[in-house]
Amino acid sequence: MTKRMNKKELIEQIKNLQPAINFDLKKRVEQFTDTLFKCLFDVSTDLESHLDVLLDEFITLAEIVCWDEAKNCTKIWDQFVYKLPQLLASLNEDASSIEMNDPAAESLEEVYLAYPGFYAIAVYRISHELYKLGFPLVPRLMTEFAHKVTGVDIHPGAQIGKSFFIDHATGVVIGETTVIKDNVKIYQGVTLGALYVDKELKNKKRHPTVESNVTIYANATILGGDTVIGENSIIGGNVWVTNSIPSNSLVYHSPEIKVKELK
């Protein structure tokens, strides 16, 4: 008969197996993201006081994630905060692109408040700046927060150009080494991914390049680091692409559909 361990022994075993993770970090990152989003988009926000709150929240995050003592993560804030006007200008372009291209959009206000694709793009652009500055872990948690809220999974390492539009949003996956140029539109369920997963590919380009003025319709899958979708192309719904597509191309899938009358 197996001897039942006492509570003290149980706690000791759990502690010996626990990874050194502070799960409070996730909640703090979500709070930081919300505060930052309000600073950029909520006209009723007191910017002077909220920027101070943001700084305090950032310092707390830096104390948790900066494992390298030689790196002063709090200095990253000074580089990051002065990029906010530039980031806001870029996001306003994204919002204008959505309003201009989506016949369902009644106003810019609707885009800012009700479009999950815009929210995912906004969090991506903010996190991408922190990613480029070498701030550890937090950018990834920011985009994962947006993923949880919107169903859109954009790695902060991806490179995305101006006037980006994700319509309906849910189920979109954009991998770490993806490059997307200007004026690209994608729809729900699109995957820009790798041909296969292997840790040895860590520092190599694994995900596609999408040139300017491309539209990718719902549930299309485009894979591979050498795959380039040429400019001005249209990728139809449900296609599977693993090779480069020339500029000005139309790529489509023609399934056989049978209709039988019920009697």
C-alpha positions in Angstrom: 0.0 0.0 0.0 1.4 3.4 -1.1 2.2 5.7 1.8 0.4 8.9 1.7 2.8 11.9 1.9 2.0 14.7 4.3 1.3 18.2 3.3 4.8 19.5 4.0 6.3 16.8 1.8 3.8 17.6 -1.0 4.7 21.2 -0.9 8.4 20.4 -1.0 8.0 18.2 -4.1 6.0 20.8 -5.9 8.5 23.5 -5.1 11.4 21.3 -6.4 9.6 20.9 -9.7 8.2 24.4 -10.2 9.7 26.4 -13.1 10.9 29.9 -12.1 7.9 31.7 -13.5 6.0 34.7 -12.2 2.5 34.4 -13.6 1.6 37.8 -12.3 3.6 39.1 -15.3 0.8 38.1 -17.7 -1.7 40.2 -15.8 0.7 43.1 -15.6 1.4 43.0 -19.3 -2.3 43.0 -20.0 -2.8 46.0 -17.8 0.2 47.8 -19.4 -1.3 47.1 -22.9 -4.7 48.5 -21.9 -3.2 51.6 -20.3 -1.1 52.2 -23.4 -4.1 51.7 -25.7 -6.1 54.3 -23.8 -3.2 56.8 -24.0 -3.2 56.5 -27.7 -6.9 56.3 -28.6 -9.0 57.6 -25.7 -9.4 61.4 -26.0 -10.7 61.6 -22.5 -7.5 60.2 -21.0 -5.4 62.5 -19.0 -2.1 61.9 -20.9 0.2 63.6 -18.3 -0.9 61.4 -15.5 -1.3 58.2 -17.6 2.2 58.5 -19.0 3.5 58.5 -15.4 1.4 55.4 -14.7 2.7 53.8 -17.9 6.3 54.5 -16.8 5.6 52.9 -13.3 4.0 49.9 -15.0 7.0 49.5 -17.4 9.5 49.7 -14.6 7.7 46.9 -12.7 7.7 44.8 -15.9 11.4 45.5 -16.4 12.2 44.4 -12.8 10.5 41.0 -13.6 11.8 40.2 -17.1 15.3 41.7 -17.2 17.3 38.7 -16.3 20.5 40.2 -17.9 21.9 42.5 -15.2 24.2 44.2 -17.8 21.1 45.4 -19.7 19.4 48.4 -18.2 15.8 47.8 -19.4 14.4 51.0 -17.9 16.5 52.9 -20.5 14.4 51.2 -23.2 11.4 53.3 -22.0 13.1 56.5 -23.1 13.6 55.1 -26.6 10.2 53.6 -26.8 8.0 56.4 -25.4 9.1 59.0 -28.0 8.1 56.6 -30.7 4.4 56.8 -29.7 3.5 59.7 -31.9 5.0 57.9 -34.9 3.2 54.7 -33.9 -0.1 56.5 -33.6 0.3 58.1 -37.0 0.9 54.6 -38.5 -2.1 53.2 -36.7 -4.3 56.0 -37.9 -3.3 55.0 -41.5 -4.3 51.4 -40.7 -7.7 52.6 -39.4 -8.3 54.8 -42.5 -7.4 51.9 -44.7 -10.0 49.7 -43.0 -12.7 52.4 -43.2 -11.9 53.0 -46.9 -11.9 49.3 -47.9 -14.6 47.8 -45.9 -18.2 48.7 -47.1 -19.5 47.7 -43.7 -17.5 50.4 -41.9 -19.8 53.3 -41.1 -17.1 55.5 -39.5 -13.5 55.7 -38.2 -14.9 55.6 -34.7 -16.4 52.2 -35.4 -13.1 50.9 -36.7 -11.2 52.0 -33.5 -13.9 50.7 -31.1 -15.3 47.6 -32.8 -12.8 46.1 -35.2 -10.8 43.2 -33.7 -8.4 43.3 -36.7 -7.5 46.9 -35.8 -7.0 46.1 -32.2 -4.7 43.2 -33.1 -2.7 45.4 -35.5 -2.4 48.1 -32.9 -1.0 45.8 -30.2 1.3 44.2 -32.8 2.8 47.6 -33.9 3.4 48.7 -30.3 4.9 45.3 -29.3 7.1 45.3 -32.4 8.8 48.5 -31.3 9.6 46.9 -27.9 10.7 43.7 -29.7 13.2 45.7 -31.9 14.6 47.4 -28.8 15.4 43.9 -27.3 12.9 44.1 -24.4 12.5 40.5 -23.4 9.2 38.5 -23.2 6.8 41.4 -22.8 6.2 42.0 -26.6 5.3 38.3 -27.0 2.9 38.5 -24.0 1.3 41.6 -25.5 0.5 39.9 -28.8 -0.7 36.8 -27.0 -3.1 39.1 -25.1 -4.4 40.4 -28.4 -4.6 36.8 -29.6 -6.7 35.9 -26.6 -9.0 38.9 -27.2 -9.3 38.8 -31.0 -8.3 35.4 -32.2 -5.5 37.0 -34.3 -2.0 35.6 -33.6 0.7 38.0 -34.9 4.3 37.4 -33.7 5.9 40.7 -32.6 8.9 39.9 -34.8 6.9 40.1 -38.1 7.6 43.1 -40.3 4.4 44.8 -41.5 4.2 47.8 -43.8 1.8 50.7 -44.0 -2.0 50.6 -44.3 -2.6 47.0 -43.2 -6.1 45.6 -43.1 -7.3 42.4 -41.4 -11.1 41.9 -42.1 -13.1 39.8 -39.7 -9.8 38.8 -38.1 -10.5 35.5 -36.3 -8.1 32.7 -37.0 -5.3 34.8 -38.6 -1.8 33.6 -37.9 1.3 35.6 -38.9 4.7 34.0 -38.1 7.8 35.6 -36.7 9.8 36.1 -39.9 6.9 37.1 -42.1 7.4 40.3 -44.2 4.3 42.2 -45.3 4.7 45.3 -47.5 2.3 48.2 -47.9 -1.5 48.2 -48.5 -2.0 44.5 -47.9 -5.5 43.2 -47.1 -6.1 39.8 -45.5 -9.3 38.0 -44.3 -10.2 35.6 -41.6 -8.4 32.3 -41.3 -5.3 33.3 -43.2 -2.1 31.6 -42.2 1.3 33.0 -43.1 3.5 30.2 -41.7 6.5 27.9 -42.0 6.7 24.8 -44.1 7.8 22.8 -41.0 8.9 23.3 -37.4 12.5 22.6 -36.5 14.5 24.4 -33.7 17.5 24.5 -36.0 15.6 27.0 -38.1 15.4 29.6 -35.3 17.6 32.2 -36.9 16.4 31.6 -40.5 13.5 33.1 -42.5 10.7 30.6 -42.2 7.7 32.6 -43.2 6.5 34.2 -46.4 7.0 37.6 -47.9 3.9 39.4 -49.2 4.6 42.3 -51.5 2.5 45.5 -51.7 -1.1 45.8 -52.7 -1.9 42.1 -52.2 -5.3 40.7 -51.1 -5.5 37.3 -49.4 -8.9 35.9 -49.0 -10.3 33.7 -46.2 -8.6 30.5 -45.1 -5.7 30.8 -47.5 -2.5 29.1 -46.3 0.9 30.5 -47.5 4.0 28.7 -46.2 7.7 29.0 -46.4 10.5 31.5 -46.0 11.4 31.5 -49.7 7.7 32.0 -50.8 7.1 35.5 -52.2 3.6 36.7 -53.2 4.2 39.3 -55.9 2.7 42.7 -55.7 -0.8 43.4 -56.9 -1.8 39.8 -56.7 -5.0 38.3 -55.4 -4.9 35.0 -53.4 -8.3 33.4 -53.4 -10.0 31.6 -50.5 -8.9 28.2 -49.3 -5.8 28.0 -51.5 -2.6 26.3 -50.3 0.6 28.1 -51.5 4.2 26.9 -50.9 5.9 28.4 -54.0 6.4 32.0 -55.1 3.6 33.8 -57.1 4.5 36.4 -59.8 3.2 39.9 -59.5 -0.3 40.7 -60.8 -1.4 37.1 -60.4 -4.8 35.6 -59.5 -4.5 32.4 -57.5 -7.7 30.4 -56.9 -9.0 27.0 -55.9 -11.8 25.4 -57.8 -13.5 22.7 -55.7 -16.1 20.4 -57.3 -19.4 21.3 -55.8 -22.4 19.0 -56.4 -26.0 20.0 -55.7 -28.6 17.3 -55.5 -32.3 18.1 -55.2 -33.9 16.5 -52.2 -37.2 14.8 -52.9 
